[in-house]
Amino acid sequence: MSTTVTPKPEGIDLTSGEFPRIPVAEARRGATLAFFAWTLAVYDFILFGTLLPRIKESFGWSETTALLANTLVSVGVFIVVILVGMFVDRLGRRRGMMVTVGGAAVSSFLTGISTGMASLVGFRSLSGFGMAEQSVNATYLNEVLALTDSDKVRRHRGFIYSFVQTGWPIGALLAAAFIAVVNAVLGEGEWRWAFVIATVPALFVLLLRKGINETPQYRLHQYLDRLVKEGRGDEARVIADRFGLTLKSSSPFREIFSGKNRRNTIVLSLAWIANYFGISTTSVLGTTMLEGVKGVSPSYSLFIVIVSNLVAAAGYVFHGWFGDRIGRKKVVIMGWIMASVFWAAFVLGPGNLAFTLITYMGTLFFLLGPYAAILFYQAECFESHVRGTGSSFIAAMGQPGTVIASAILTGLVASGIGLGSAALWVGAGGMLVSGLLMFGAKHVETVKH
């Protein structure tokens, strides 16, 4: 009779309690690919919102039908993002990164060949793979940067990750530019090509990501899980204690809502929901607010959006850098409260172009920039074996935040309150509440492994 012996994780000395160091070149490659993958995910996300009017015309939908489709897509994306987090903890960071890029590419292509409401909603829901990219990247890079063989990289890991997050404004700008090119070359009715062509760079990044190595932390957890399943739980616990890890004790969802994880899971989830009130008002509906609230012409509103997104990219880098120095939680609190002040000034202040530009740029700088800090912070909140589930679940809360904010904004405007007042209450209110909620989050130590 033969028994199967679980192979030890390669390159990890189980008696030392120390993980092997990761070369800087490997960490740099992972961060670079994460940046390109996130940029493409944002490009695809912005593409849908921008082209929805053309899609509506193509299918002959009413405004109500188009809004319903957008809401249903948000629900689908929410579900997919949560499932991806569970996948990352169960099957690995490397496979998770492959799935997010591959899923986003498939979603883009299928959107381009959709035939109606049902197919469009189903195919666009798969874009949740792309939106899960930011939390998967944070999980992977949190573990990789903690083990790099450079003290400088380990000290400035938040700053390094912030460059990955600049993929949001860059992806948004690429989407706007690409739509302009497609419209000029093929015509406004050829929206399908914008999605189909988007699959090409995504597939290229997918091929490059095949060479990424799995993190040592996940490989050790995988080994410990096998030991427990073989009835060698005591041995697994000794090794886990040696490395400062915790064995899985329940389902990932139950674990992120129990014990020391419960408070941060709830507080951060509520903060994301509230903050997406601000994002929905200022970023997603940026041109609407500039033209409807401040009376800016369409040409100038596009100019302001482009310049402000470039400033937002600097905001990510600043907040990532500052978070390494004073703490990520403090940076998020200060940033989101400052964003609420700038947005209130935008709505209530004079309508001249200079003031409008400065206040809108300031809003995006302090609203979007802190995401470089909070994504890294929330990955640090959880043990390695539930890090993907916890971080993805919290990030998924942006979707219900978008739906709720849109409903409130629509209801307020329909009641006759006016777009400016609605933008103030929903936008500035959401940003302020999200910043105040962050006071309730527990302090967490920087991940050592």
N, C-alpha and C positions, 0 to 999 in steps of 0.2 A: 504494500500500500504506500502511495507517495503523497506527500503534502506539498502545497504550493507555498513557497517562502516569499513574502513581500519584499521586493527589492528596495534597498535604501535609496533615498533621494540623492542623485548624483551631485557631487561637489559640496555636500553639506556634512560637516563633522558633527554627528549626533552627540558626541561626548563633550563638545566644547561650549555649547550654548551660544555660539556666535555664528551668524549667517556669513556666507562668503561675500566679499566685496564685488561690486559690479563696475566694470571699466567705464570711464566717463564717455568714451566713444559709443558704447552701447546705450547709455542713458540719453545721450544727445540724439542718437538715431531714433529712439523711441519717442522722444519729445517732438522731434521734427515731423515724424509721420502722424503723431497725434494732432499736431497743428493743421496739417493738410486735411486730415480726415474730418476734423471739426469745422474747418472752413467750408468744405464741401457739404457737410450736413446743414450748416446754416444757409448756404447758398440754396439748397433744395427747399428748406423751410420757408425762406423769404420768397422764393420763386412762386410757391403756391399762393401765398397771400396777395402778392402783386398781380398775378395772372388770373385771380379768381373772377374779376369782371369779364375777361375774355372767355373764360371757361363758361361762365353764366350765359353769355351771348351765344356761344357755340351750341350749348345744349338747350337753349331757349327757356332758361329758368327765370322765375321771378326773383326779386330781391330777397323775399322771404325764403325761397327754396335754397338760394345760394348761402344765406346765413345758416340755415338748418344743416346744409352739407358741411360747412365750416365747423359748426358745433359738434356734429357727429365725428368728424375727423379728430377733433381735440380729445374726445372721449376715447377713441381708438388709440391715439398716440399715448395717452395716459396709461392705458392697460399694457401696451407694448413696452414702454419704458420700465415699468415695474417688473415685468417678466424678464427683461434683459438683465436687471440687477441680480435676480435669483440665478440666472444662467451663469453670470460671471463668478458667483461664489461656488456654484456647483461644478462647473466645467473649466474654470480657469480664466485668468485675465487675458492671456494671449488669444484664446478662442473667442472670448467676448469681444475683443477688439476687431477680430476678423468678421464676426457676425454683424457688428454694428455697421461697418463699412459695406459689407456685402448686402445687408438688408436695405440700406439706404439706396444703393445702386439699383436693386430690384424694384424698390418703390418708385424711383424716378422713371424707370423704363415703363413699368406697368401703368403709371399715371398717364404717360404719353399715348397709350393705346386704350385708355378707359372709354367706355361707351355710354355711361349714364351715371345716375346717382349712386346706385349700389356698388358698382365696380370702382368708381372714383373714391368713395368713402373707404372701401376695403383696401384699395391700393395705397391711398394716402395714409391710412392708419399705420402702414408698415414704415412710414417715415419716422415713427417712434424709435426705430433702430438708430437712425441718425441722431435724433435728439438725445438718446441715451448716451451718445458718444462722450459728452462732457463729464458725466459721472464715471463712466468706465475709464476714461483717460485719467481722471483724478485718482481713482483707485489704483490703477497701474503705476502711474508716476509717483504717487505717494510712497509706494513700496520700493520702487526702483531708485528714486533719488535719495531715500533714506539709507541705501546700502552702497552708494557710489564710493569709489576709492579716493574721492577728493573732499577734503574738509570744507573747502570753499563752496562746492556744489551743495553739500548737505546743509550748510548754514543759509544758503540763499535759494532753497528749493521752491519757496512760494514765488519768488521773483522769476525763476525759470518757468514755472508753470503758468505764470501770468502771460507769457508770450504765446502759449498755446491758446489761451482764452481770447487773444486778439483776433482769433478766427471768426468771432461773431461779427464785428464791424466790417472786417475785410470780406467775409462771405456775403454780407448784405450789400456791400458796394459792388462786388462781382456780379451778384444777381441783377442789380439795377443796370449795370453796364451791358451784361449779356442780353437782357431783355431788349435794351435799346438797339443792339446789333441785330437780333433776330427780327425785330419789328421793321428795321430799316432794310434788311436784305430780303426777308421772306414775307413780311406783312404782319399786321397785328393779329390776324386770324390764325396764324400758324403757331399757336402756343404749344402744341404737342412737341414740336422739335426742341424747344427749350429744355423739356424734361428728358427726352430721349438722348440728346447730346450730353446731358449732365452725367450719364452713366459711365462715359468713357474715362474721365479722370478718376472717378470713384473706383473703377475696376483696376486702374493702374496702382492706386494706393493700396488696394487689397492685395495685389501681387507682392508689393514691397513689404507689406506687413507680415507675410508668411515667414520671413526670416527673424522675427522678433522672438526672444526667449521668454519662457514663463518665469514669473518672479519666484525667487527662492522661498518666500513666505508661503505662497500658495502650494508649492511642491511639497513643503514640509507638512502643511495641513492635510494634503492629500494622503501622504504617508501615514500620518497619525489616524486618519479616518479608517484606513485599511487595517491598521493594528486593532482598533476598537472592534471592527466587524469580525476580526479573527478571534476575538475573545481575549486580546492582550491589552485590555484597557489600562491596567496598572502601569505597564511599560510605557504606554502612550502618554499617561499623565506625568510620569517622571520626565520624559523628554520635553513635553509641553512646558512644564514648570522651569526646566533648565533654560528654555528659550523665551520665557516670559509670555507664553501663549495660553489661551483657554480652549479646551476641547468643545466641540459642538455638543450642546445639551438638549436642544429642541429645534423646531423648525426655524428658519431664518426670520420669518415674520414675527413669530412669537418672541424671539430673542431681542429684536430691535424695539419691541414694545414692553420689555420687562427689565427689572433690575436697574442697573446704572444707565442703560440705554434709553429708558422710557422718556425721561424728561427732555433730552436733546432731540429725540425723534419727533415728539409732539411740538416742541417750541420751534424747531427749524422748519417743520412742515407748515405750521401756521404763518411763519415769517415769509416763506416762499409764496404762499397763497396771497398774502397781503401785498408783497412786493410786486407780484405780477399784475396787480391793479395799476401800479405805476408804469410797468413795462407796456401793458396793453394800451394805456392812454398816451404815453409819450413816444414810444419807439415803434410799435406796430402801427399806430394811427398817427404817426408823426406828421405827415403831409396834411392830413385832415385837420389836425389841431393848428398847424401853422396857417393854413388858409382860412379855416372856419373861426378860430379864436382871435388871431392877430391880423387877418386880412392880407396875408402875404400872397403875392402872385404865384402861380404854379411854377414858373421858372425860378424864382427866388427861393421857393420852398424846397425845391430839389437841391439847389445850391447849399442851403442851410443844412439839409439832411446829410449831404455828402461830407461837408466840413465837420459837422458834429460827430459823425461816425469815426472820422479820423481822430478827433479829440478823444472819443470814447476808447479807442485803441490805446491811447496814452494813459487813459484812466485805469485800464486793466494792469498795465505795467506798474504804474504808481502804487496802486493798492496791493499788488502782489509784493512789491518791494517793501512798502511800509508795514505790511502784515508780518514780514520776517523780523521786523525790529520792535514793534510794540504789541504784537499779538493780533491774530486774524479776527477774532471776535470784536475787539475794539475798533478795528478798521472798518468792519462791516457796519457797526452801529453809527459811527461818525459819517461814513459815506452816505448811507441811506437817509439819515436825518438832514444832511446838507442837500441832498437831491430834492427833498420835499421843500426846502427853503427856496431853492432855485426855481422849482416848478411853480410855486406860489407867486414868485416874482414875475415869472414868465406870463402867467395868466392875468395878474392884477396890474402889472406895470405898463408903461407906455408902449405904443405900437411901432415906434421907430425901429428900423432894421438893425442898427447896432445893438440896442438893448435886447431885442428879440434873439439875435444870434448869440450873444453872450449868455443869456439865461438858458437858452435851449442847449447850448454846448455844455454849460455847467451841470444841467440836469443829467444829461447822458453820461458825463464824466463820473459823477458821483453815484448814479443809479446803476450803471452797468459795470463799472470798475470793480466794486466790491465782490462781484461774482468770482473773480480770480482768487480772492481770499476765502470766501465761504465754501466753495467747492472743495478746496484743500482742507479747510477746517472740518467739514462734516465727514470727510473720509477719515480724518484723525479721530473722530468721535467713536468709531467702532473698531472692535477687534477684527483681525485680518479675515476670519472665517465668515463674518457677516458684513464686511466693509462694502462690498458691491451692492448687496441688498439694501442696506441702510442708506447709502449715498444715493442710489437710484430712486428709492422710494421717495425721499425728500425732494429730489429734483423733479420727480413726476408731478409734484403738487403745483408746479407752474401751470399745468394744463387746466385743472379746475379753477385756478385763480383767474386764468384768461376768460373762461366761460362765465364765471360769476361777475367779473368786472364788466364784460361786454353787456351782460343782461342788465346790470345796474345802470351803466352808462346810457344804454338805449332807453330804459325806463325813465330816467331823469330827464333826458332830452324830450321824450314823448310827453312828459307831464308839463312841459313848457318852462322848465327851469333855465334852459339855455345851455349851449355847448360849453361856454366858458366856465360857468358855475359847476357844471357836471364834471368837467375836466379837473377843476380845483379839488372838489370833494373826493372824487375817485382816485385821481392821480396823486396829488399831494398827500391826501389822507392815507392812501395805501402805503406810500413810501415812509411816512412818519410812523405809522403803526408797525410796519415791519422792522424799522430800526429800534423802536421801543421794545418789541417782542424779543429782540436779540439779547436784551439785558437778562432775560430768563434762562438763556442757554448756559450750560455748565462750562467751566474752564476745562480744557483738555490739554494734555502734554503733547508736545511735538513727537510724532512717531519716531521711535529709535530704530525700528526694524520693520 
